[in-house]
Structures are given as C-alpha cells and as structure tokens.
Amino acid sequence: MMNFNLSEKEARQFSPLTMAFLGDCVYELMVRSAIVEAGSTPVGNLHSAKIKLVCAGFQARAAERLLELFTEEEQSVFRRGKNATGNTVPHNASPADYRKATGLEAVFGYLQLSGNTQRLEALFSVIWDMREELLLQGKQ
C-alpha cells in the first residue's frame, strides 16, 4: 500500500470526503487481509465474511466504540467526515449509520495520508478484536 507521509497539517487540508474515499479502501484492504490471515477459507465464504465487516452498520458501531480512543485530532477528522454532505445514503443503511461510517473512513484516510500506519493498525486491531461482539450487537 502506498505511504504518503504527509504532515498532519497537509493531511488535514484534504476534504473529509476525500479522506473517507481513501479510508474506505484502506479499511477494506485491512479487513480482507485480516480475513485471509485468519486461515484458509473457501472463496465463497471470503466475500460473505468481508461484507459483514465493511457495511455501514458495522462501521458505525465500531466508530461509536472507538470514539473514546481517538485522539483529539482523530475526533476532529471523524466529526468532519460524519458531518460532510454530498454522498447519497445507500438503501441498506440508515443516514446516521452512514454518516458515522463515513467519519470512521475519514479517520482511516487521514491516518494513511499522514503515514501513521502504526496508529492505523492499532485502531484496526481494536475493531478486529471486538468484531464478534459488534456483529452480535447488529443482530439485536
């Protein structure tokens, strides 16, 4: 994956939706990599496993749990992403969940742009470790 290594100031100059655009890809790549690392799985199951963790509802629940772990700067990026306008909400997501998911993706994009891969991996690790709990929470 490309490392940008921009300063935090330079990374903040990107629009929140641009950060979310990049963060969506970064997050999905991390999910796919973690699923593959977890062990050999039939191809049909790989897509199903990914879809559960990449949807707006799951990402919104993850964002709610990560908020207290975000730095002040990450909280600011999250709010900017959450409050950004311009995207059409998909039919399978509530507007609130979609906005939170966009905020989370903006944080992932910001961290990628600023080259803070250790922090990116730490936040993803928290999501990965609580994925079963978040999936159960979504079924309630």
Salt bridges, closest charged atoms under 4 A:
GLU28 OE2 - ARG32 NH2 2.85
GLU28 OE2 - LYS50 NZ 3.28
GLU64 OE2 - LYS100 NZ 2.39
GLU73 OE1 - ARG12 NH1 3.57
GLU74 OE2 - ARG119 NE 2.83
GLU133 OE2 - ARG65 NH1 2.84
